[in-house]
């Protein structure tokens, strides 16, 4: 019998903007996990963070999760890469 792993976190009474951000992050991280698992199961990549990153570098899900930032008047401003 194959065991499945699942993590469930219940957060009650969140403001709507938090729900939107968490939904966005969990969606893209789940899709990226599935892409990495596919590469590993089909032996298209080794269990190596750098090799996986290089293979998944063009993934829209990685780009959606990878923030870029810049400094404006001494304050760091974070943005997400635009999805193209």
N, C-alpha and C positions, 0 to 999 in steps of 0.2 A: 504494500500500500504506500502510495506516494504522499508524503506530508506536505501541507501547504503552510506557508508562513504569512501571517497577516497582522498588521498593527493597526489598532483602532484607537483614536484619541477623540474623545467627546468634549467639545468646548461649547458651553451654553452661554447665552446672552452676549454674543459678540456684536459689536457694531457692524452694520452692513459693509462698510469699506474694508474691515478686517476679513469678513467672509469672502469678499471678492479676491483679495490678495492671497489668502490661504488657498482658495480654490484654484487660482492661477498657478501658484507655486507647486501644489500637489499634482495638478494635471501634468505639467511639463516634467517634473521630476519622475513621475511614474512612467511616462513615455520614454524618457531618457534611460531609465533603468531597464525597460523592456528591450530597447535597442542594444544596450551593452550586454544583456543576457543572451540575446540572439547571436551576437558576435562571438561570445565565449562558448556557447553550446555548439556552434558550427565551426569552431576552431579557426575563426577568421581573425582572432586577436588573442593575445596571451593575457593572463591575469597580471597585468602591469598597468598602473595608473596612467603612465605617460603614453603607452601604446593605445590604450582605450581612448584617452583624450584626443590623440592625433586621429584616430579612426572616426571619432564622433564629432570632430571639430566643425564639420559642415552641417551638423544636425540643427534643425530649427529649434528643437527643444533645449539644446545646450545654449544656443544664442539667447533664447528667451530667459534663461536662468542666470546668465552671466552678466552682472551689472558692470557698467563703466562709470567712472566718476571724474569729476574735475573740481578744482577749488575756485570758488567765487568769493572774493573779499574775505578770505580767511575761513570760509565755511565750505566743507566738503558737500558737494551735491551729487547724489546718486541717480542714475538713469538706467533704464534697461535698453538693450540694443533693440532697434526697431526690427520688427519681423518683416522680412522681405519676401 
